[in-house]
Amino acid sequence: MFSVLSVASAFGNRNEGVFGGILKLSPEVRALCEEVRRFIEKEVEPRSRWIEEHDAIPDELVAKARGIGLFGLTIPEEYGGIGLDLAGKCAIEEEMGRTNYGFASFIGNHTGIATTGIVALGSATLKRRYLPRMATGEWIGCFALTEPQAGSDPSALRTTAVKKGDRWVLNGEKIYVTNAGVARVFTVMAVTDRAKGIRGISAFVIERGFPGLAVGRNELKMGMHGCTTAPLAFTDCDVPPENLLGPEGMGYVQALKTLTMGRVTIAARCAGMMDKLIERSIEYMRMRTQGGRRLSEYQGLQWMLADMAVARDAARLLTARAIETILRGERGTLEASAAKLYATEALGKVVDSAVQIHGGMGYMREAGIETTYRDARITRIYEGTSEIQRNIIAAQLLKDE
Ligand SMILES: Cc1cc2nc3c(=O)[nH]c(=O)nc-3n(C[C@H](O)[C@H](O)[C@H](O)COP(=O)(O)OP(=O)(O)OC[C@H]3O[C@@H](n4cnc5c(N)ncnc54)[C@H](O)[C@@H]3O)c2cc1C
């Protein structure tokens, strides 16, 4: 694990003047970011259209990602991973924001909410069984909290886990589970004691192949193509006692911590997406001529570009603040929600401007901007909608009253 003093802002690599004072990249993380950038350009970008059209990630790309250790980013070195902390993870997320969103989500989910709980709360037995295989990408992970009647309000969960002898028996259903289609390891929230409310929700690590777990059909989505999203059904699903993750009743509390960190990483990815859109818009404005002038000479478009850059930088600063707060040992609830809220909403505006700057070309599949336009929409919905982020921020502001 790199320490906060030596690591890694997502931001230092391109904007040191702005971010250098907040968090610094260690040479190791800087080198890793460069390696990921090369990997994206050489391996992911050429396959991006294929991923988009086939709604799948080619096996050879998964094999290449395994080759550079992408699946083990956040898993401690003793279990075969790279052991990045939140700052390092965000540095990579910003890089990943510059490429195919489905691929970035696949890796980001596995190395984020699917892994964080096992790393933080797993017993030695659980860690030894799952983390080494997850670090190599042999086993993919996912995180299942949402249910048909429990989206923004996870306290309405109905999936139950009941103790029979020394084993747990799960019944219920989950929906919209990212990576479920390809996952082997499922972190699942279930009610173990309804009378205790959210303190009666526990987390379990469930393996594909446990009797009573069924994974449903991959959903067809607006964007995020290549990354599977599927429902799960538990029918008397038999779970061994050692697969309870952390203390009984601590599942929801842990889920909140996991989601808090997840929100920061989404904000970092959004900053990367904005950066790429700005880069592409500058290229297009310099290249395209209309009315005898380059687009870059029109003040209306220059101002659009200026607003895009300010939004990206503000997103990076809020993300850096959230990272720094959490790595200092504070919860960072407000900071993480503020970063996610701002970055995801700013991305919506930035991608809209990027389409506008590209004119008709922005609307065409071939330019790839419309793909980002669709992909960007999910960031305001999952891991807590924008409305829920506002609720969280307001609750933090008012909590002493
Ligand atoms: C592609 C995709 C991938 C996902 N991946 C995962 C995953 O891996 N694991 C997982 O567990 N879940 C996952 N989700 C679920 C996601 O987190 C939920 O969809 C999200 O939290 C919103 O819940 P909901 O869809 O039930 O919407 P609802 O909660 O029904 O919300 C509908 C609308 O009401 C608003 N609203 C609801 N409550 C309030 C309130 N209290 N105050 C103000 N407004 C409110 C919402 O903001 C929204 O605008 C995924 C979803 C999608 C679409």
The ligand as an SDF file (V2000), in Angstrom:
LIG
                    3D

 53 58  0  0  0  0  0  0  0  0999 V2000
  -26.2740    0.0270  -15.4160 C   0  0  0  0  0  0  0  0  0  0  0  0
  -26.4960   -0.1000  -13.9390 C   0  0  0  0  0  0  0  0  0  0  0  0
  -25.5720   -0.7550  -13.1610 C   0  0  0  0  0  0  0  0  0  0  0  0
  -25.7910   -0.9100  -11.7840 C   0  0  0  0  0  0  0  0  0  0  0  0
  -24.9000   -1.6380  -11.0270 N   0  0  0  0  0  0  0  0  0  0  0  0
  -25.2180   -1.9560   -9.7570 C   0  0  0  0  0  0  0  0  0  0  0  0
  -24.4040   -2.8780   -9.0050 C   0  0  0  0  0  0  0  0  0  0  0  0
  -23.3650   -3.3520   -9.4710 O   0  0  0  0  0  0  0  0  0  0  0  0
  -24.8140   -3.2310   -7.7610 N   0  0  0  0  0  0  0  0  0  0  0  0
  -25.9540   -2.7260   -7.2060 C   0  0  0  0  0  0  0  0  0  0  0  0
  -26.2770   -3.1000   -6.0750 O   0  0  0  0  0  0  0  0  0  0  0  0
  -26.7260   -1.8330   -7.8790 N   0  0  0  0  0  0  0  0  0  0  0  0
  -26.3980   -1.4600   -9.1330 C   0  0  0  0  0  0  0  0  0  0  0  0
  -27.1930   -0.5810   -9.8460 N   0  0  0  0  0  0  0  0  0  0  0  0
  -28.3750   -0.0210   -9.2060 C   0  0  0  0  0  0  0  0  0  0  0  0
  -28.2910    1.4790   -8.9680 C   0  0  0  0  0  0  0  0  0  0  0  0
  -27.4160    1.7590   -7.8990 O   0  0  0  0  0  0  0  0  0  0  0  0
  -29.7230    1.9820   -8.7650 C   0  0  0  0  0  0  0  0  0  0  0  0
  -30.3690    1.9020  -10.0180 O   0  0  0  0  0  0  0  0  0  0  0  0
  -29.7730    3.3870   -8.2050 C   0  0  0  0  0  0  0  0  0  0  0  0
  -29.2860    3.4360   -6.8890 O   0  0  0  0  0  0  0  0  0  0  0  0
  -31.1890    3.9740   -8.2300 C   0  0  0  0  0  0  0  0  0  0  0  0
  -32.1360    3.0770   -7.7460 O   0  0  0  0  0  0  0  0  0  0  0  0
  -33.4590    2.7740   -8.6100 P   0  0  0  0  0  0  0  0  0  0  0  0
  -33.0280    2.4000   -9.9870 O   0  0  0  0  0  0  0  0  0  0  0  0
  -34.2800    1.7970   -7.8680 O   0  0  0  0  0  0  0  0  0  0  0  0
  -34.2050    4.1490   -8.7080 O   0  0  0  0  0  0  0  0  0  0  0  0
  -35.2240    4.7570   -7.6110 P   0  0  0  0  0  0  0  0  0  0  0  0
  -34.6390    4.6380   -6.2680 O   0  0  0  0  0  0  0  0  0  0  0  0
  -36.5660    4.1520   -7.8480 O   0  0  0  0  0  0  0  0  0  0  0  0
  -35.2470    6.2780   -8.0200 O   0  0  0  0  0  0  0  0  0  0  0  0
  -36.1090    6.8210   -9.0430 C   0  0  0  0  0  0  0  0  0  0  0  0
  -35.9770    8.3320   -8.9790 C   0  0  0  0  0  0  0  0  0  0  0  0
  -36.4250    8.8060   -7.7060 O   0  0  0  0  0  0  0  0  0  0  0  0
  -35.4140    9.5680   -7.0750 C   0  0  0  0  0  0  0  0  0  0  0  0
  -35.4520    9.3390   -5.6260 N   0  0  0  0  0  0  0  0  0  0  0  0
  -35.5640    8.1710   -4.9700 C   0  0  0  0  0  0  0  0  0  0  0  0
  -35.5210    8.3580   -3.6460 N   0  0  0  0  0  0  0  0  0  0  0  0
  -35.3730    9.6860   -3.4480 C   0  0  0  0  0  0  0  0  0  0  0  0
  -35.2590   10.5060   -2.3060 C   0  0  0  0  0  0  0  0  0  0  0  0
  -35.2300    9.9880   -1.0730 N   0  0  0  0  0  0  0  0  0  0  0  0
  -35.1140   11.8430   -2.4750 N   0  0  0  0  0  0  0  0  0  0  0  0
  -35.1180   12.3840   -3.7290 C   0  0  0  0  0  0  0  0  0  0  0  0
  -35.2190   11.6410   -4.8510 N   0  0  0  0  0  0  0  0  0  0  0  0
  -35.3400   10.3120   -4.7180 C   0  0  0  0  0  0  0  0  0  0  0  0
  -34.1150    9.0520   -7.6850 C   0  0  0  0  0  0  0  0  0  0  0  0
  -33.0640    9.9970   -7.5600 O   0  0  0  0  0  0  0  0  0  0  0  0
  -34.5390    8.8230   -9.1270 C   0  0  0  0  0  0  0  0  0  0  0  0
  -34.5100   10.0320   -9.8190 O   0  0  0  0  0  0  0  0  0  0  0  0
  -26.9540   -0.3690  -11.1940 C   0  0  0  0  0  0  0  0  0  0  0  0
  -27.8730    0.3240  -11.9940 C   0  0  0  0  0  0  0  0  0  0  0  0
  -27.6680    0.4650  -13.3380 C   0  0  0  0  0  0  0  0  0  0  0  0
  -28.6940    1.1860  -14.1750 C   0  0  0  0  0  0  0  0  0  0  0  0
  1  2  1  0
  2  3  1  0
  2 52  2  0
  3  4  2  0
  4  5  1  0
  4 50  1  0
  5  6  2  0
  6  7  1  0
  6 13  1  0
  7  8  2  0
  7  9  1  0
  9 10  1  0
 10 11  2  0
 10 12  1  0
 12 13  2  0
 13 14  1  0
 14 15  1  0
 14 50  1  0
 15 16  1  0
 16 17  1  0
 16 18  1  0
 18 19  1  0
 18 20  1  0
 20 21  1  0
 20 22  1  0
 22 23  1  0
 23 24  1  0
 24 25  2  0
 24 26  1  0
 24 27  1  0
 27 28  1  0
 28 29  2  0
 28 30  1  0
 28 31  1  0
 31 32  1  0
 32 33  1  0
 33 34  1  0
 33 48  1  0
 34 35  1  0
 35 36  1  0
 35 46  1  0
 36 37  1  0
 36 45  1  0
 37 38  2  0
 38 39  1  0
 39 40  1  0
 39 45  2  0
 40 41  1  0
 40 42  2  0
 42 43  1  0
 43 44  2  0
 44 45  1  0
 46 47  1  0
 46 48  1  0
 48 49  1  0
 50 51  2  0
 51 52  1  0
 52 53  1  0
M  END
$$$$
